[in-house]
Amino acid sequence: MMFKLSAIALFTTIASLALAGAGNSQTPESPTFPDGLEKKATPDGPQVTAEDWATSVTEGNLTPLSQRPRRPRIFSPNQPWSYIGGGVNLGFSDNGSDLADTAFMVNSKIGLSSTFSLRPAILFGDSATILVPVTYDFAIKGPDPFEAATLYPFIGGGVIFTTEDDEEEIATNNIGPMLSGGVDYRLTDKIVLNSSVNLGFLNDEAELGWLLGIGYQF
């Protein structure tokens, strides 16, 4: 009789401990995810992919890279580029060629390399004046090395010649040296704003002009 009572008491104790453990146990909570992360169903519950968990160190947030706007990458930012366009020349001399006067102009940039360019231009006024400078180009780059620069200062020199005839001068005086300096600004992938100051030497006189133009990159 005492053995039966002991067995019953032991069984009762084990049952009580089992019920108490079941009452204290809690169902595991479902994992929480930062807003915007993609949840994918699996047999073990929703999970987040490694790509979705990837974050930007510079931005310091948990926005998935797959949902961020991506800027176009140019993996050859130093490749030569060219454009053709037009504009106006503002002259700063009293007499001389169209470079010294107000004239319409057509200009271009022909990229010879990542640093050198040929920049021919034709000015249309009382006659036609042609500028043919070769320039060294500087690229002012931004913080992203994979994006092309937008600002390109340049400096160089070349030749200037005009179709205007001066009865008191021989025809060979219609050509002379010139200096040029300015800047290109790439407004978009195709549109370029350009400005340059040009100093030409014709008939033993210096002529100064300021070119302002817009070009289409090709």
C-alpha positions, 0 to 999 in steps of 0.5 A: 500500500505504501508503494502504491501511494509513493508511485501515485505521489511521484506521478502527480509531481511529474505531471504538475511539473510538466503542466507548469513548464507548458504554461510558462513556455511561449510561442516564438515570435515571428521575426520583424523586418525593417520597412521595405525589406522583401520577405520570402516564404520558406518552410521555416517561415519568412526570410530576407535575402542577403541582397535585401539586407545589403546596406550602404555604408555612406548613407547609413540606413537599412533601405535595400539596395535593390529598391534604391534609384541607381545613377548611370555608371560610366566605366570609361569616364576619361574617354575622348568626347566631341560636340558641335554647336553654335553661339555668339562672339563678343568682340572687344576691339575697335577694328579688325576681323570678326573676332574683334566684333560681334558675330555669330559663330559655329564651333566644335570640339573634336576629342583627340585624346582624354586630354587634348582637343581640336576646337575649330570655329567659324565666325560670321560677320562682315566676312568669315574668320576661322579659329583653329586652336588645339587645347589641353583639357582639365577634368574636374571630377566629382566624388564618384570615380565611375562618373564622368566629370561635368566641368572641363577647363581648357587652355591652348593655342593655334592659328586664326585666319580671315577672308577679309582683305585689306588693300593696304596689307598683303594677303599673307597677313590674313593668318596669324597665331592665337591663344585660347582658354575657356571651359566646357560644362556638360549640362546633360549626357548630350548638351554642352555649354561652352565659353572661351576667350580668344586672343588673335594676332593679325596685321601686327594687332591683337584682337580679343573675343569672347565666345559663348555657345551651346553644343550637342555631344556625339 
